[in-house]
Amino acid sequence: MTFSAIFRYEMKVWLKKPAFYLIAGCCYVIPLFLFIGTGGYFDGTIVEETKTLLYLNSPFQITSFLHLIGKFLLFLVAAIIGSTIYKDFQHDVFRLIYSYPIGKGTYLNAKFMCSFLLVCFLSLLPLAAFISGEFVLGEGSPYITSTSIQGYLFSYGFILLPNLFVFGLLVFSVVALFRNIYAGFLVVLILISFQGLVENMFHQSNFLVALLDPFGKYASLDHTRFWTLAEKNQLPLSISRTLIYNRIVWLGVGISAGFITYRKFSLSQFGLDISLSRKRVIKSRPGISKTHPEKVMQFEPLSGFKQTLFQLYTMVRYQVSYVMRHWIFISFALMGLLLMLFMLNRILYSGELTMLPLTRLILQIPVLFYMMLVVFATFIFSGMLMLLEKDSGMEPLIYSTSVPTSTIILSKTVSLILIQFVLLLLFMGAGISMQILNGYFHFDFTHYFFALFILHAPVLAVWALLSVFVFSVTRHLYSGLFILLLAWLAQFGYEQLGITSKLLQFNTFPLLEYSDFIGYGSALVGRIVVQTYWFLWGILLLLAAIRVWPRVQVDSLKIKWAAVKNSADRKRLAFSGLLLLPLLMVSYIIIDGETSIYKVDESQKVLSEFTEKFHVLKDLPQPRISAVSLRVDLYPEKHDFTLDGEYVLVNRTDVPIDTILIKTSMDEITEYRLETLGREIDSFPPLHFYVAQLSGSLMPGDSIRMHFNVKNRPNTLFQRNSGVLSSGTFLTQDILPRIGYFLGQGLQSPDSSDHVNNHYQSWDSDLVSYSATISTSADQVAFTNGSLIKDWQENGRNYFSYETTKPVKFNFHFNSGKFDTYKDYWNDTLITIYHHPGHTQNLEAIASGVKASLEFNHELFGYTPSEKKINIIEYPLTEGSFSTLKTNSIIMSESVFGVNTNQAEKINFPFYVAAHEMTHHWFGNKLIPKDSPGALFLTESITEYLTLQIFKERFGDDAARNFLKVQHERYFRGRANEQGEENPLVLVDYGQNYISYGKGAAALNAIAHGLGREKFHDFLSEFFREFAESDRYSTSLNFFEMLEQNTPDSSAIIIEENLNKSITYNLEILSAEMSREDQNGWLVEVEYNVKPYELEKSITGFYQRPIELGVYDQQGELIRLLPILPSENKNTIRIEMTSKPHRLVLDPNYLILDAERNNNSITVDE
């Protein structure tokens, strides 16, 4: 046989298969729907004009899409390339073929080249789909830009095509050597797992991750991790050195696999034997003596139900043993467990933050990824078991036995589910081992068993039931796997296709948040109902599988269908009918739960309608809330609350007011009444907005009272309407009604006269007098703002009365829970932490952070809290992961209590959070900014800078540098996702936390470094005294102007650059040469590059500012820090040293905003 003969034959075989064209159609249609669905084709997404969107056909996004598509093309690689070499063994014709005079190289090359070309053709179809999607969406779509041929060529030529070649060689080699098609699919799973393994094992080294990633994703996109959306839309992807190294490495792996296959493969009867079990030698036994008939074993044959159970047990035991002893199962289990362990290690030790190995962390991201691998393994193992008799040639014998079809199918189903249980037990064992290795011995076995075997195991079981049904119908490995893979992929397209009903979203994994306070909360019931629904469908699929399982060998679908109809009997039909009853009942429950969901329509259409109708009322004079009195009754056991409240509204304008605008909560039910209410003259129910006319005008300086009642909407099956929890309730002022026109029209400049009467957290009040009585269950404690005046018990409930000593912001909290307490003191101020009884690890660190903040800021600003008690109240992770200060209470997320503070080289996160929130007492509560751009600069940026100083004072310079490093990364990561315009720091807007936190801390630190730390702190103190508890709200421009007056001309550039500009740098040390000058000195010549950018554009007029160069010795100790002043982009400097230098670092103290810091350092040798 010649190469061309084999090639033509294999090509004809594939092109005659209808399945090939079905696959080709899916390779086009699915990416097309993915593309246009993401572009809003099915949901008609309205996009705000001010937002920058990521173009779907930009080179960056095309490459991202193909990385995703490429993983699923891997299964086609296994199915097409693997089956092309395997079918000779499958149909047992290899002995005949190998008897012909055929060369090994000719045979292997023809097989591989034919199948690889077919895969290449299929891989071009997604690209064709994307190009078609561009025309479907049209040029008018905000998601489409001009077509970039370069993007398609780069993605296909350097990423997808080499991947298919390498992976094709690996699959072809493994299948050819081991003569096992399942080995090819195992290679696919190993490659997917290996990428995750590399990502998690080497997460601290971007280069190693990029080099070893088999898909080339990180090598092609790593340099784009800090790109802004504009850069992702406009810039082409470049062929970096890392990408070239990655391609060389994996091409080498693929070619090596092909070479080994050529050497080891032989045109002979036997392939490689890698059986892991010893072959047993059957020893002869002496025959039974005829003269001793009593030695003959007596037994009674089983019959009926006992016989069925025995058959079932025997078949299950054999099938489970067959799979678990198979090297494919062992390989998969080891890879899955390694991946899980390294993924968990990355989660625990990611960046500058370490977490305790809590059970809830193990059962979040790692378990979901592991479950995905178990599902893929289920597909493969189901194929092995369902086709076991067919592959072994034992089908005719099985068909001739009296074993019922139901027993055969049930045995395979039970075997699959038991294998899944074994894999879940392995996961649990690995999780517990990880906890032990980290010295954590608080094992939550109940949570492990519930999450794995109650929440996840039923989902896996349904996938097993579907697999059994699919292989019963198809009786073909590739067709079955392809259908199952499509069913799995479908769940990722529900949103794009507009499928929202849980009745149609097939068997998805639970995405439930867990808290030690409430477990999985009220969402658990709905999840169990949905899973029951799909499990009942799974049982129906199992019954259908029993009916369609062939007991005779037929090739015609017509004959097979006739056999299926003849196999039906009344008992089976009756059982199926009975099963439909609970299925219909559960369906009704789900439909009722979905129809009872309370929907809030805040779409752009509704907002536009509201603006068009009520915009004329925007500047209508309104009274201000001056006093708040509340009675809040919490019922944790019922998840309900009621609230009775009263506002005192004061007319602080110069004109009479006869109309009041009232905005009530969107989620709660509110009733209100005004003392002098005439009538309600207008309303906008979608946004709960009402226009009330008073019976008489409210004159300037006069006041009226507004009474209101608020209660929660009841929870439904799939929606939690109430914020009241069984323990750990955290409600805010959002449940209360507000006064005035609420919809912002875009904030004006800080020097504008607009919004002058509003501070940054309220449009309807200044500072208010506050008192509240809050009640809760007898076993819980309740909190709100202010000092506790008294507490008592009444009618089996606890009551607490609170009052603030001074007027406060309209920023309230209502907490209730079962807490343990931890107490500490700073001078005469009591610090009390109310925490979950099991969360005791970080109490001292939290209290220390509060005390350090009180000490540092009191010395700098004075003004200690008037309430002599600081409460730190923990709330459940299900309610959020943020922390906030409300008067004298720090509301802190459960996530903070799960941080590991025993790693000295890592950031002490609980200390940081506590210090940061306590510092808001000065910047946020005492100094309150105006509602304008830059407000968050005066609160968050200054607070973050002061926290840095507290951190430095407590933990030293190295910890401060780590802190700044995190802030730099925070800024550049947030900047990469900015959809609007990046404002300068002094005009930072709401929602731009990456600027107010990340850039804010770094910029103010650079300013303090340039001016002198002491001088800058004196300025902060002066600015604070100017505006703290002032009648006028401060602005960022006030800060900027005062700072300019206190800054010498030599440092003005630092102020301008950090506050008024959006400038970043690219610093790079190009080379460094060291020579011995004399016995006691060294001369180092350094060539370095400095490129400044403003909003991604290179600056032509260069900003001259000093940059630090750090010189370190062999031990990593700083031996010299010298300022250098670059005169142009490329600069050279000579340094004379008395100590021998080893390493040079540009900007070692993170004073410059530089995204790529990998090229800032260099090692020097003589």
N, C-alpha and C positions, 0 to 999 in steps of 0.2 A: 504493500500500500504506500502511496505517496502522500506528501503533505497536502497537496491540493485535493486529493480524493477524500481524505478524512475531513478536511476543512469544509468542503462542499456538502458532504453528507451531514455533518453536524449542523450546518447552517440551514439546510433543508428541513431537518427534523424540527428545529426551533420555529422556523417560519411557518410550518404547517400546524403548529399548536395554537388553538384559539386562546389559550391562557396567556400566550405571549402578547397578543394584541390587547387583551384585558389589562395586563400589567402596564403596557405602554399607555393605554388610555388613562389609567390611574396616575401614572407618572406625569401626565400633562394636566389632568383635571384638578387633582388635589393641590399642587402648587399654585395653580391659577386661582382656586378658591381661597387659598391662604393669602395670596397677594392682594386680591381685590377686597377680601374680607377685612384685612388689616387696613386697607385704604378707605374703609367705611362704606363700601358699595351696598351692603345689605342693611345697614342701620341708618344711613343718611346722616352721618355725624356732622354736626355744625361746629366749625372751628373758629376760635377767636382770632381776629385778624392780627392782634398784637403778638400772638405766639409764633415762635419759630418751630416748625415741625421737621421731623427727620424724613427726608425724601426716601420713598421705598425703592427707587431705582438709582440711588446714589451708589458709588462703588463700595462704600462702607456697608450699606444695608444689603446690597446684593451678595456681598461676601458673607455677611451674617446669615442670610437666608440659606445660602448654599451649604454653610457649615451644618445647619439644622437638617436640610434635605439629605446631605451626604451621609449622615448617620443611618437614616432609614434606607438609603440605597445599599447600605452594607448587607441588608438581608437579601436584596436581589443578587448581590455578589455571591452570597452563599448558595442561593437557590439556583442561579444560572451557571456560574463558573463551577461551583461544587458539584452540581448534578451532572454537568457535562462529562466530568471524569468518573463520577460515581455510577452512572447508569449501566456501564458495562459490568460492574460488580453486582448491581441491583438485579439485573435480569440474567445474571449468571452466564453471560456470553463471552466473558473475558478469556476463558480457556481457549475457545475457538479462535478469537481474534489474535491472541498471543501465539497461536500455532502458525500464523502467517509470517512470512519473512518481512517484518516491519521493524524499523529502527526505533529505539526508545526515544531519542530526541525528536524524531519526526512525529511520533504518536503524541508525546506530551505537548510539543509546540503547537501542533494543529488544534488539539483540544483547547488549549489555553487561549490561543489567538482568536479562535472563532467565538468563544464565550466572552472574551474580553471586549471584542468589537460590538457584540450585542449589548453588553452593559454600557459601553460608551454611547451607543445610540440612545439607550434609555436615559442616560444621564444628561443628554442634550435637551430632552423634552421639558424638564423644569425651567431651563433657560428660555425655551420657546414660550412656556407658560408665562414667565415674568414679562417678556416683551409683549405678549398678547395682553397681559394685565395692564400695561402702560396705556395701550389703546382703549381698553375697556373703561378705565378710569378717566382717561382723557387729559389733555393738557391743562384744562381748567381745574383739575383736582389739586388741592393744596399739598397732596402727598407725592406729586409727580413733578420732576424736573426734566430737562432735556436728556435724552438717552445717552448713557455713557458706555460706548463700546469697550473702552479701556477697562471699565469695571467688570464687564462680563468676561473679557479675555483674561484678566488677572485672576478672577475667581475660579474660572474653569481651568485655565492653563497651568497655574501654579499651585492650586489647592485641590480642586475636585479630581481632576484627571490623574495626577500623581497618586492621590489617595486610593482611587479605584485600582490603579495598577499594582500598588504595593499590597493592598488588602486582598486583591484578586490572587496575587501570587501566594500570599499566606494561606488563604482558604484552599486554593488549588493544591498546594503542597501538602497540607494536613490531610485533606480528603484522599489524595492520591496515595500517601504513605500508609494511612491507617485504614483506608477503604471503608470509611464510615462517614456518611453525610452529616450526621449530628455533630461530628467534630468540626465541620465547617461552620455551623451555627454557633458552636461554642467559641470559636475564634472571634466571631462577631461580638458576642457578649464580653469576651475578654478584652477586646480592643476598646469597647465603650467603657468598661470598668477601668481599664488601664489609664485612660485619659483622666478619669476622676481620681484615680490613685495618685498619678503624677501631680495633679493640681493640688491635692491635699497634702501629699508627702513633702513637696518642695515649695509650699506656698510662700516661704520667705525668700525664695530666689526666683525672680521672674525669668531669668535667663534659662535656668534648668527646666522650668515648666514649659517655656517656649521651645526649648531644644528637644524635649522628650515627648511632647504632645503628638500622638500619632496622626491626628487630624490636621495639624498645622494651624489650628485656630488661634492659639496664643502667639505663635510666631508671626502670623499675618496681622493680628489686631492689637498686639501688646503696646505698640507705640502710639495707639490711638486712645488709650484709656483715659487720658486727660484732654482729649479733643473736645471742643465745644460743638454744639449742634451745627453751627455754621461751618465749622471745619469738616465735620463728618459729611455735610451736604456738598461741599465744594472740592475738597482735596482728594486727589487720587491716592490709592494705596501704593506704597512703594515696596520694592523688593529689597528687604533689609538683609544684613548679614545673618541675622538670627534665622530668618526664613530660609536662606540658602543652606545654612548648617542643618536645619531641621529636615529639609528635603533630602539632603545628602545622607543623613543618618537613617531615615526611613526607607529611602531607595536602597541603601545598603542592606537593611534588614530584609526587604522584599527579595532583592536579587540573591542574597545569601540563602534565603529559604528555597528559592528556585534552584540554586546550584546544589544544595543538599538533596533536594528531591531528585534531581537528575542523577546524583551519585547513588542514592539509596534505593530508588525505585527500580523494580525489576519486572520484566514481563514474565512473571511466573505465577504459580497458583497462590502462593501465600504472601501476605503483606507483613508489616511489622506487628509483632505481638507485644502488647503493653498491658496484658492482663495483670491486675494487682492481686489476684488470688492464686494461691498455689494449686497446682493440678494434683488432684487426689489420685493415689494409686489404689485401685480396687484389689484388695487381697481376696484370694479364693477362700471360701469357707467350706468346712466339711459338710457333706450332705446330711440330711436328716435320716436317721436310721429307720428303716422300715419295721425294725423289731421293737421300736419304742414309739408307738403311735401317740402316747400321751404327750410327747414333745411337740406335736403339731399345734401351732397357735390357733386358738379358738376365738372367733369374733362373730359379732352379730351385725349384719349390714344395716346402715342408717337409711332412713327413708323420711320423706315428707320434709317438714320445716327444719328438722335437725340436719338432714342431709344437705339442704340448701345452705345452712349456716356453716357447716363444715367445709363445703365447697368454696363458699365465699372466703372463709378464713384462710384456707389453703392457697387460694389464688392471690389474695391480698398479700400474704406473707411472701410468696414467691416474687410477686411483682415489685413490692417495696424493696426486697433484698436485691433484686436484679438492678434496679435503678441506683440504689445507694452504694452498691459495690462497683458501679460503673465508674471508670475514670473521668467521664464527663461530669458526673455529679460531684465527685470529689474536687475536680478542678474548679468547677463553678462555685462551690461552697467556700473554698479557700480564697478565691478572688473576691467574692462578695464580702466575706468577713474582713479581709485586709482593707478593702475599699471603705467599709464602714468604720473600721478602727481609725484609719488615717483621716477620714472626713470628720469624725468626732474630735480627733486630736486638733484638727485645724479650727473647729468651732471653739474648742476650749482655749486654744492658745493663739487666736487670731490677732495679728497686729500688736498693739500695746495694751491689750486688755485680755485678761484670762478669766475663765469662768469655772465654777465648780462643776464637776461631772454629775449634774443633777439628772435624775431619771427623766424628767420632762424634756430636757435638752436632747437626750439620747433618742427619745421617742418623737422628735419633731423632724428636722430635715434628714438626718441619717436614715431613719426608718422609712421615710417616703421613697428615698432613692433605692434602698434595699428592696422595698416592696415592688418597685418597678422591675428590678432584676429578677425577683421571684416570679413575677407574672411572665416575663420572657422565658424563664426556665420552665414554667408550667406549660407553655406552648410546646417547647422542645420535648419535655418528658411525656406530655400527653401524646405527641406523635410517636415516641418510642413505644409506649404501652399500647396505644390503639392499633398500631401497625405491627405489633410484635409477632403475631401469628402469621401475618402476611409476609413479613420480611424473612421469617424463618422457614417459610414453606409449609407451615403446619395448619393453614386455614382449612383444608378439606377434612383433616382429622377432627379439628375443633367443631366444624359444622356437623359432623356425623355423631357427636356425643349427645347425651341426653341433658347436658347442663343447660338450664334455661338461659335465654338471651339476657334476661334481666339480671341474672347472677353474673354473667360475663361483664356487662356494662357497669353494673354496680361495683364489681371488684376493681375495675380500672379507676372508677371515680373515687372510691374510698382510698385506693393506693395513692392517687394524686394528692388528695387532701392530707393524708398522713405525711407524705413527703413535704408538703407545704408546712405542716406543723413542725416537722423536724428542722426545717430551715428557720422557722420562727424561734424555736428553742435555741438554735445556734446563735441567732441574733441576740437573744436575751442573755445567753452565756457570755457572749463577747462584750455586751454592754456592762454586765456586772464585773467582768474581768478588768475592763477599762476603769471602772470606778475604784476597784481594789488597787490597781497600779498607781492611781493618783491619790491614794491614801484616803479615799472617801468611802465610808462604811454605812451610810444611811440608805440602805437598799429599800426601795419602795416596790416590793414584790407584787402587791395588789395592783399598782399602776401598770407594771410590766404585763401581768396576765390580762388585765382588762383591755389595755390598748392593743396588745398583740392578738389575743384570742377572741375578744368580743367585738372590737372595732375593725381590725384589719383582716383577721382570718376569714370572716364571711365574705369579704370582697374577693379575696383570693379564691375562695371556694366557688363563687359564681363564675370567675374566669375559668376555673377547672371544669365546671359543668358546661360552659360554652365550648371549651376545647373538645370535650368528649362528644358533644353534639356535632361540631363542625367536622371532626375526623370520622364520625359515623356516617356522615353524608358524603364527604368527598372521598374517603379511603385513599387519600393521596397526600403525601407529606408537604409538597410545595404549595399546592392549592390550599390546604388547610392552614399552613403557616401564614400564607399571604392574606387570607380572609381574617384570621385572628389579628394579624398586625394592623390591618385596616380598621378593625373594630377598636383596637387600642388607640390608634391615631385619631379616631373620630372624636374622642373626648377633648382634644385640644382645639377642635374647630367649632364647638358648640356656640361659643360667644360670637364668632365671626358670622355664623349662619343664623344667628338670632334664636337659637334653641335655648329657652330658659326654664322650661318645665322639668322638674325632677323625674317626671314619668318618662321622659325621652332621653335624659342624660344617663346613658348606660353605665351603671356600676362604677362610679368614680370613688376614689379613696377619700376618707373623711379628712377634712382640713379644719380640725377643731383645735382651739387654743385651750391649753390646760393651765389651771392655777391651783396652787395648794390651798387656797381659800375655798374654792367652790368646785374643784374638779373641772369637768367639761361644761358645767353650767346647764342652762336650759336648752342649749342647742343639741344636747345629747339625745333627747327624746325624738326630735325630728330626724336625726341621723339614723337612729335604730329603726324608725318606721320606714324610711326610704330603703334601708338595707334589707328589711324584711320583704319589701316589695320586689326587689331584684332577686332575692333568694328564692321567692316563690316562682319567679320567672325561670330561675335556674332549674328548679325541680321540674317544671314543664318541659324545659329543654332536655332534661335527663329522660323523661318519659318518651319524648319524641326520638331521642337517640336510640332507645330500646326498640322502638317501632321500625326505624330505618336501618338498623344494623342488619346486614345481609347474612342469612344462614345458607344461602346458595351463591355460587359464583355466577354472576351475570355481567354482561357487558352493556346491555341495552338499558337506558333509563326507563323506557316504557315497561319492560319486564320487571325492573327493580321496583317501580311504582306499584305495579300490580301485586308484587310480593308484599309490599308494605301494607296495601289495603287488605290483603288476605290475612295478614298477621294480626289485624285489629280484632279485639273481642270486647264484649260488653263490660267486663270487669275493668279493663284498662280505660275504656271510654268513661265509665262511671267515676273511676278514681280521678281522671283528668278533670271531669266536670266538677267533682267535689273540690278539687284544688282551685278551680276558678272562683269559687265563692269567696274564700279569704283574700284572693288576689283582687277581686272587685272591691271588697271591703277596704283593703289597704289603699287601693287606688282612690276610692272616694275620700278617705281621710287625707290623702296627699292633696287632692284637688281642693278640698275644703280649706286645708292649711294654706295653700297658695292663693286662693281667692280672698282669704281673710287678711292677707298682708296689707298693712297700711303703707300706701305709697305717697311719698312727698315729691311733687313735680317741681324741681328747681331748674328746669331746662332753660336754655337760652331764650326759647320762645316765650315762656312764662315771664321771665325777667324783663323781656322786651315789652310785653303787654303791660306789666306793672309800671315800668318806667314811662311808657307813653301816656298812661292814664294819670299817674300821680306825681310825675316829675315837677309839676307846677307847685307842689307842696314842699319841695326840697328846702326852701328857705323860710318856711312858715315858722314864726316865733313859737317856741314851746317852753313849758315849764321844766324845771330841773328837779330830779329826785334829790331830796336833802336828808331824808330819814327813811330807814327801812326797819320794819318790825315784822317778825315771822314766827309762825308756829308750824313746825314740821313734824309729822308723825310717820315714822318708817315702820314697815311691817315686813321684816326680812323673810319670815316663813312663807308669806304670800307673794313676795316680790312686788309689793305695792307701797305707795306713799300718798299722803294727802298733805296739802300745804294751805294754810290761811295766812294772808299777808296784808300789810298796809304800807303804802308809800305816803310820804308828805311831799307834795309837789309845790314848788315855789316858783313864782314868776320873777325871774331875775333880769328880765328885759325892760326896756323903757316904754313898751306899748302894752295895751290890754290884750289878753288872750281869750278867745271864745271857742277855739277848736283845738282838740288834742288828738294827736296821732298815736295809736297804740299798736304795738307789735307783740304778739304772744308767741310762745314756744311752738315750733313745728311738730314736736313729738308728743307733747302733753296736751291735756284737755284743760282749758283755762276759761274761767268766768270772771268778769270784772264789773265794778260799779264805781262811779264817781259821785262824790257828795252832791254836786250840782249838775249832774248829767241831764241834758235836755233830751237828746235822742242821737242814735247812731245814724249818720247821714250817708255813709258810704263804707264800702269794705272791699277787700280782695282776698277771698277765702283760700285760694291756693297757697298764699304766703302768710295767712293768718294776720292780716293787716286791717285795721279798723280806723275809721274817722268818726270821732265823737264830738258832738256840739254841746257846749255847756249852756245851761239855762240862763246864765248871766256871765258877763266877762270877768276874767281873773285879772285884777289890776296889778300893776308893778309892785313887787314886795309882798303881795298877798299869797296865801297858800290854800290848797285844798287837799283832802285825803282821797286816796284811791284804794279801795279794798279789792281783793282778788282771791280766788280759790283755784288751786292747781292740783290735778291728780294725773297719774300716769295712765296711759292706755294699757290694757291687759296684754300680756305676752301671748303670742300665738305659736303654732307648731314650728314655724320656720322663721319667726321674727321675734326678737327681744325688744319690746317697746319700753320696758321699765329698766331704769338704772339701778333699782334696788336688788341686791344680791342676798343670798343666805348668810353671807359674811363678807365684809370688805366693801360695802357700798360706798360709792364715791359719786356724788352729784355736785353740780356746779350752778352758778348763777344763770346758766342757759335755760333753766326751767322757769325762770321768772319773766314776767312781762316787761317790756321796755317802752320808752316814750320817744316819739319823734320819727322823722324819716330815716330809715335804717340803711337804705341801699346806697353805698358809696359811689361817687361819680368819678373817682380818681383823685388822689391826694395832690394838693398843690405844693408848691415850694415852701420850705420852712419859713421863709420871710413873707409869705402871703398872709393877708388878713383873714382868709378863710380858715375855718376850723380853730380859730384862736381860742374859743371857749371850750374846746374838747381836748381831753388828754387821750393818750394813745390806746387806752383800754375801755373807753366809754364815750358814747355820743350824747347821753342824756343825763349825766350827773358829773359832779366834781368829786368832792369827798363827802361821804354820807355817814350819819350816825347809824349805828347798827346794833340791834339786839334780836335774839332768837331763842326760842325754846324748842328743843328737839327731843323727841321720844323714840324709843326703840324697844326691842325685846329685852326680857329680863336678864338674858345671858350676854348682852352686848353693851358696848360703850359707844356713845355718839359724840360727835364733835362738829363745831362750826367755828367761824372767826371769833376772836376776842378771848376774854378771860372767863373762866367758869365762875359764875356767881353762886349757884347752888345746884344741888342734884338731889333727887328723891325718887322713891318708888310709889307707884299708884296703879292699882288694878293689874298687878302682875307685869308692869312695864317700867322701864327706867326712863327718867326725865332729867334733862340737863338744860340749865339756863345760862346763856352766854351774853356778854356785852363787851363792846370795844371801849377802851378808855379814851380814845380820840377818834375823830372821823377818819374813815378809811375809804379806799377805792371800792367801786362797785365790782367786787371780785371775791365771790364767796364760795364756800365749800360746805358739804354736808356728808359726813362720814359716819359709818357704823360698822362694828365688827367685833369679833372675839379676839382680843389681843392679849399678849403678854407685854410687860413694860420693862424698859431699861432706863435708868436715871443717871444723870450726871449734872455737874454745876459749872457755870462760868461766873465767877464772882457770886452775886446773889441771884443770878438768873438760873432757873431750873430748866434743864433740857431733858425731855422725856420722849423716848422712842416707843411708839405703839406698833408692835410687829406681830406677825404670825408666830405662834408658839414654836414652830420648827425652824424659824429663820433667825438663828443666833450668831451666825458667823461674823457679820460685819458691823455689829452694833457699836463697838468701840471706835472703829474707823469713822462711822457716820457722826458719832458724838464729837470726835476729835476735829472733824471738818467744820462742824458748827462752831466749836470753841475757837478754832484758829481764825475763822472768819470774824467772829465777834472781837477777838483781840486785835487783829490787824486793822480792821476798818474803824474800830472805836478809837484807836490811836491816831488814825489818819483823819477821820471825819467827825468823831463824837457820835451823838444821837443813838444811843443804845435803845433797843425796843422798850416801849413804855409798858407793855405787858411783861411781867417778870417770869414768864414761862414760854418756852419754845417747844411746840409739839411737832414731832416727826411722825407722820401717820402713813403706814404702808397700805397700799391698795393693790388689788389683783392685776396680774399681767393681762388678763382678758380685757381690761379697761384701758390699757395703753402702757407705754414704756417710758413716758416722760415724767419729769418731776417739776414741781412748781411751788412757789411761795405765795400763800394767801394770808396776809396780815401777819400773824405770829405762828402760822402752821406751815410746815413743809410737807406737802403731799408727795410721797415718794413711791415709785413703782416697785413692785415685787422683783423686777429684773435686777435692781441694784443690790438686793440682798443675796443674789446668787453669784456674785462676782468673787473670784478667788484673789484675796489680798496677800497671800503668802509668797507671791513672786516679787522679790525686792526690785528686780529690774523692770517691772511693768508698772503702768500707771495705777495708782490706788484710786479706782473709780468711785467707790462709795465716799471716800474723803472728798474727792473733787466735786461730786454732785452736791453733797451737803454744804461745802464751802461756797460753791457757786450760788445755790439757792439762798443761803443766808446773806450773801452779799447783796442780793436784790432788796434787802431791807433799806439799803442806802440808795442804790440806783434802781428805781422802780417803784418803791413805796414812799421814800422821803423826797427824792428828786424825781419828779414825774414829768416825762416829756410831752410835748405837744403832739397832737395827732397829725403827723406829717412825715414825709420821707426823712429818714435819719433818726426816727424815734428809737428804733432797735439798736442803733449805734450807742445811744446814751444809756440804754439798759443792758443789752446783751454784750456788746463789744467791750464796754468799760468793765462790766462785771467779769467777763472772761479774762481780761487782762489782770484785774485784781486777783482773781483766782489763781492765775499763773504765778503772781508774786507770793501768794500764800503757799502755793505748792512748792515754790523754790525755797522759801524760808523753812518749810518743814522737811523737804526731802533732798534738797541740794540742787546743784547746777545740772547734773546729768539727767535728773528727773524732769527738770524744767525744759531741757532740750528735747526729751522725748515728748513732752507735752506740746511743744511747738511743732515738732515733726507731725504729730497727729493733726494739729490745726491746719498745717500746710496741706496735708493730704485731703482733709475735709473740704478745704476751699477748692482745690482743683477737681475733686470728684463732683462736688456740687455744681461747679462752673461748667462741667462737661454736659450737664443735664438742663442747663438754663434755657427755657423756651422763650423768655423775653429778653430784654436788654439788661446787660450787667451794669448796674449802677455803681458809681463810686461809693466808697465806704460812708462818706458823710451824708449820702442820700439813699442809703440802703432802704429797700422797701420791705413790706411785710411778705413773708414767704421766702425771702432770700437769706435763709439761715446760714448758708455756706459763706456768705459775706459777713454777716453780723457776728457769727461765732468764729469761723475759721480765719478769715482775713482780718477780722477785728482784733483778735488777740495778737496775731503776728504783726499787724501794722502798728498798733499802740506800743508793742514791745520794741519795735524798731525805732519809733519816735522817742521813747524813753531812753533807749540806748544812745541815740544821737544827741539828745538834749542833756542827758545826765539823769539818772534814775531819781535822785533826790529832788532835783529841780522840777521834774515832771510830776512827781507826787505832790509837791507843794502847789503846783498849778491845779491838779485835780481837787485838792482840798479847797482851794480858793473858788473854783468853779462850783463845787458842791455847796459851799456856804452861800454863794450868790443866789442859788435857785432852790435849795432845799426848803420845803414847806413854804414856798413863795406863792403869792397870788397869781403869778403868771407862770405858764408852763415853759420849760426850756426847750430849745431846739439845737440840732446839731450845728447849725450855723453860728449860734451863740458860742458853742464850744470852739469852733474853728476860728472865729474872730478873736476870742480871748487868747487862744493858743498862739495865733500869729503875733499878737502883741507881746507875748512872753518868749518869742523865739528870735534868736539872732539871725542875721541875714545868711550866715554860713550854713545854718541848718534848715533854712526855709524850704530847700528842695526836698528834704525828707518829708516835711509836713505836706507839701503839695502833692508829692507822688503817692503817699500812702492814704491820704484822706480824700483828695479831690480828683484823682486819676485812677484808671484801672490798668495799671502797668505790671507786667510780669517780665521775667528775665530768662535767658538761657545762658547760664554760666558753664564754662567748660575749660578744664586744664588740658591743653593740647600736648604739652611735653614738659619734662623737667630733667635737667642734667646736673649732676653734682660732681664737683672736683675738690680735691684736697688743696687748700690754699697754703697752709703751713701745718706745723705739728698740732696747733691748737685750734684750727679753724677749717671750715668748709664753705665753699661757694656754690650756691644753687641758682641756676638760671631757669626761670619758669616762663613758659609761653602760655597765655590764657586768652580766652575769647569771652566777650561780654556783648550780648545782643538784647536790647530792651524792646518790648512789644507793648503796644496799647491796643486792647481789644483785637488781638491776633494780627495787628498790622505793625510791621517793623517801623520803629521811630527813626526818622532821618535826623532830626535835631536831637543830639544825644544828651541825655540827662546825666550830668557828671555828679556822682555821689560816691563816697568811699565804700569800699568793699573789704571785708576782713579775709585774711589768709592765715589759716592755722597751720603750724608746723608741729608734728608729733614725732616722738621717738619710737624706738622698737617696741616698747611696752605700752604704747598707746597714750602716753602722758603728753599733755600740751607743754611744749618747751618755748613756744613763742607765738604771739598773736599780733599781727601787724596790719594796719590799715593800708590799703593800696588804692590809688585813684586812677582808674583807667582813662586814657585820653582818646581812645578810639576802640573800635570793635575788637581788633586783635592787638594784644599788648605783650610786652616782655618786661620782666623785672628780675634783678639780681639781688640775692639775699646772702648776706654774710652771717654764718652761724658759728658759735663757739662750741655748741653741742651737735653731735651727729644727727641729722634729721633722717627720718624713715618714710614719713607720709605727709603729703600736703593736702589741705582741704580748703576749698573756696567756700566762704560763708558757713563756717562750722556752727554758728549760733542761730541759724535760720532767721537772719534779718532781711533776706531777699526772697521774694516770691518766685521760686524757680521750680517748674514742674518736673524737669528731668534732672534729678540730683545724682544719678548714677555716674555722670562724667565730671563731677565736681572734685574728685580726689584722684591722687596718683601716688604710687610708691616710687621712691627715688633710691638709687644705689650708686655707688662709685663706679 
